[in-house]
Amino acid sequence: MSGEKKRSEISILKEIAEILNEGTEIESLLKEVLQKLLHITDLETGWIFLIDHQGEFHLAAEEKLPPALSRENFKPMCKGDCWCIDRYNDGRLTNASNIIECKRIEDAIAEQRKDTNGLTHHASVPLRAGTEKFGILNIGSPDKTHFTPEELALLESVAFQIGTALKRIKLTQLEQESALAAERNRLARDLHDSVNQLLFSLSLTARGGAEMTDEPEIKETFSYMQDLAQEALSEMRALIWQLKPRGLENGIISAMHSYSQMLGLKLESKVIGVISLPGKVEETLWRIGQEALANCKKHSGQSTAELTLTVEDERVIMVISDYGRGFHFCENTDIPSLGLKSMRNRTEALNGIFKLTTEPNKGTNIELIIPIKEGGK
């Protein structure tokens, strides 16, 4: 390799490293890196698949895909199998590789589509950092059917830089989550030591005032103050529970029963399988369970709720139900409340499935299905 070419490759890697070191939002970062890579290598088309631990992929970035692949909002790129993803998932794609032909392009040709813009082949490179894999970088150009070893080595270096950046962002997110948990714990302690104690003192004072007078109006006022203080105290205790759940160290079922008892709700629970959940999954189930049980208490008109927790085939299924008032809802309409939307968002953040079933006077059933391996990463 000539000195000039070597310097050119070092310059390419330096420019891309600068982008990767500054970015924190994954998909915008990948798009910018892809644009830069294509510009400085005079290649035309590229796309990046991010792939989870279950082998599920999504198109995270693309640049100048031909109409055959970008039609209908990139539908050909978002469904079906292809050789590069198959090789990645079964462990054969470990280094930069020439893909003989692109199956997605072949499918377009089989459909007699003429809008491939001359793209027939691409190189595939796994995105990884150490032993951890994140997805695939694919690069191609019209009428280019082969990549030299030097080109593949450069793409592999770039892919390793991308994988390292993805690992850095992931670790940063974990640190932020830990810091948020620590802040919640601090706030819970402060509320318990200050506001909670003040409300308790106010309740006792109002009770004492009511007992010290014989005037009906004054006694009624003190009793009203005591009721308000007790209500505020209950709300404060629930808030402290949400910030720092006591009992979660003994497992989610124990925490759910303690929280239900605090709400004045009887909880009937059933566990299927051995419960050993990653911390992130357990915390998500706990937060959703809190919201669901609070809704049972406030809206169902019933004093009993049911909880079933099932662990099977690297996934956990949690169902919380009641036989109360229910409400009108169908799957084709928007979820009606902020609390229910929050449950769905928390579930989907861990690549899970959220199901809501309810009818007037037939109760409400909330089911969560969360992959344990991927959710806990």
N, C-alpha and C positions, 0 to 999 in steps of 0.2 A: 504494500500500500504506500503510495507517495506521501511525502510530508505534507503537501498541500491538501490532499484528500483527508489525511488524518486530522489536520487542523480544522477542516470543514466539519467533520463529525463531532469533534470536541465542542465546536461552536454551537452546533445543533443541540447537543446534550445540555450545554450550559443554558441556552435560551429556554429550553423546556423545563429544566430544573428550576429556573427563576419563577416561571409560572406556577409550577407545582408547589414550591415553597410558600407562596403567598396565598394560595387558594384555600378556602374552607368549605365551600358549597360544592358538593361532588359533581353534579351533572353540568353545571356551568363551567367548572374547572376542566372536566373531560372534553367538553366541546371546544374550549379555547386551546387546549393542548393538541387536539386533533387538527384544528385549523392550522396551527403553527407547524406541526409535523408535515402536513401535506404541502404547505407553502414552501418550506425550505428544502424539501426533498423532490419537488416537482412531480409528486404523485397526485392523483386527482380525487380519489374516492376513499372514504374510510368510515368505519362505524365501530362502536364499542358496545359489547354485551356485558352487563353485570349479571353474575350468576350466583344464586344463593346456595346454601349447603344442601338443599333438597334437589338441586339441579334445575330449578326454575330460573328462567332468564328474562331480562327486559332490555330493550334498546335504550341505552343511557345517553348516547351521543351519536351523531351522524353528520357527514359532510358530503354534499354533492352526490347523493345516491341517485341513480337513474330512475326515471319514472316507473320502470318495471318493479322497482323495490320500494318506491316512496308513495305509490298511489294509495288512496283511501287512508290517509294519515298513517302511512308506513305499515299497513296491514300485513304485507308479505313478510315483514321483518319481525313481526310480533306474535307469530303463531307457527306451529309445525316444527319438525326437526330439521337439522342440517348436519353436514359432516363435521364441521368445526366444533359445534356444541356437543355432538355425540362423542367425538374424540376427547374433548375436554372432560366430559362427565365420566367417561370410562378410564381416564388416566393416560390415554395415549398421547395427548397433546401436552408435552412437557417443555418444549422449546419452540422457537420460531419455526414455522413450517410452511412450505408451499402446499396450498390446497389445489389439487389437480384441476377441479372445476367447481364452481359455486352451485350447490344444489338449488338455492333459491332462484338463481338466474336460469338454471335448467328448467325449473318449474314454469317460469315465465315464458321460456321458449316453447315448452310443451303446450302452453296455452295459446301459442302462435302470436305472442306479443312481440312487437318489433322495437320496443322502446327501452332496450337495455343499454343503449349508447356505447356499444362495443365492449362492455364489461363482461368478461367470461371467467376470470380467475382472480384469486386474491391470496395474500399471505395471512396466516393466522398466528397470533402470538398470545400465550397466556399471560394474564396480569397476576403477578404474585409478589409476595414479600416473604422470603424464607420458604417455609412449607405451606403458608397460607395462600389460597388462591381467591381471586375476586371476579374474574371474568376473562374476556377475550378482546384483543385489539385486532381488527381486520383492516387490511389495506389493499387497494387495487387501483388499476388504471386501465383505460380502454386499450384493448389489443395487447395488454401485457400478460404473458402466459407463464412467466418464470421470474423468480427473484434470486439474485446472486447470493452466495454465502455472505458477502460483505453487507448487502442490503438487509439480509435477515439478522445479522449480528447487530446492526444499528437499530432495527425495530425491536429486537430483544432487549437492548439496553434501555430504550425508551419505555418499553412495557414494564421493565423492572422499576424504573423511576416512578411510573404511574402507580404500580402496586405498592411501593413504599409510601407514596403520598396518601393512598387510600388507607393504609394501615395507620399512618400518623393521624389522619382525620378521625378514624374510628377510635383510637386511643384518646384523642382530645375529647370526643363526645362522651366517652366513659368517665373521664376526669370531671367533665362538667356535670354529669349525672351524679357523681359522688359528692361534688361540691354542693349541688342542689339538695341532696339528701341531708348533708350536714347542716345546711341552712334551715331546712325544715325542722330538724331536731332542735336547733338552737331556738327557733321561734316557738316551738311547742313548749320548751322549758320556760321561756320568758312568759308566755301566756299563762302557764300553770302557776308560776310563782307570783305573778302580779295580778292580772285581770281576773283570773279564776278565784283567787283568794279574796279579792275585793268584792266580787259578786256574792261569794259565800258569806262574807261579813255583812253585806247589805241585807241578805236574806234573814240572817239572825237578828239584825237590828230591827227590821220591819216586824218580825215575829214578836220580838220583845215589846215594841211599841204598841202592837195590837193588844197584848196582854196587860199593859199598864193603864189602859183607858177604858172607861165605861161608855164613852160617847159613841153611839153607833156610826156616825159619819166618819169620825176619826179612825175608829176600829176598821171600818170598811176600806178607808184609804190605805192604812198600813197593810191590810190583807192583800189589797190590790198590788201594792209595792212588792210584797213578798212573792206573790204569784209571778210578777214580771221578772224579779230577780231569779226565781227558780227556773223560769223559761229560758232566760239569758244564760244561766249556768248550764243548763242542758245543752244549749246550742254551742257554748264554749267548749264543753267536754267533747262534743261530737267533732268540733273543729280540731281540737288537740289530737283526738284519735286519728283524724285524717292526715294530720301532719306527721305524727309519730305513733304508729299503732303499737301499743303495748300488747305483748302476746304473740306477735308475728315470729319472734325467735323460737316459739314452740310449734310453729307450723301454721299454715293458712286456715285450717279447719278450727283450730283453737282460737285464732284471732277472730274469725267470723262469728263463733259462738259468743265470745266476749263482747263483740260489738253489738250483736243482736240483743244480748242481755241488757246492755247499756241503753239501747233504743226502746226496750220494753217489748221486744218481739221474740216469739218462740221460733227457734230454728231447728228444723229436722234435717239432718245431714246423712249422706251416704257416700262412702268412698269405695271406688273400684280400682284395683291396681296398687302398686307401691308408689307412694308419693316421694319423689326426690326431684325437686324442680330447681332450675337455675334461678338465681336471685331476681333477675329482671322479669322473668315470667311470673314468679310468685308475687312480686310487687304489683305487676299489672293486674293479675287476678284479684289481688287484695283491693286495689283502688276501684276496680269495676264492681267488685262485690259490695263494697261500702255504698256506692251510689245506688246499686240495685236494691239493697236491703233498706236504705233510707227511703227509696221510692215506695217499697212495700209498706213501710210504716205510715208514710204520709198519704198515699193515694189509694191503696188497695181496699181499705176498710176492714182488713183482716188482721189478726194478731199472730198469725203463723205464716212462715215461709219455708220453702224446701230448697235444699242445696244438694246437688250431686256432682261429685268430682271424679273423673275417670282418667286414668293414665294408661295409654296404649299406643303401640307402634310409633314411638317418638313424637307423640302429640298428647296434649292434655285437653280435656273437654270439661267445661264447667257450665252447669245449668242451674239457674235460680228462678224459681217460679212461685206464684201465689194463686189463690182461687178467688181473687177479689173482683173489683169493679171492672178492670180492663178498660179498653178504649178502642175507638175506630182506627184501624191502621191496615194498610196493605203494602206489599213489597215495592210496588211501583210508585209510591209516594215518598216524600221526604220524611225523615225521622222528625217527630214533632217537637222534641225538647232538646235543650242544650246538654242536659245530663246524659241522655241517650246517645246523642252525637259524640260526646266525649268518650263513652264506652266503646262505640264503634271505632273511633279514631285510635284509641289506645290498643284495641285488638289488631287493627290493620297495620299499626306501626310495627308489630311483631309478625307480620305476614300471616295473621290469623283471619278467621271468618267470624263475623258477628251476625247472629240471627235473632230477630225479634218477632214473637208471635203473640197476638192479643186480640180479644174481641170483647165488646161490652158485656159485662156480667159473666164473663167466662175466664177471667184471670189474665195474667201476663206471664210469658215464658221467655227468658233471655238465655241464649246458648252461645258459648264462646268455644272455638276450636283453634288452638294455638300450637304450632310446631315447637317442640321442646328444644331441639338442637339449634335450629336457626334463631328462634326467639331469644334463647339465652346467650347468644354470642354477643 
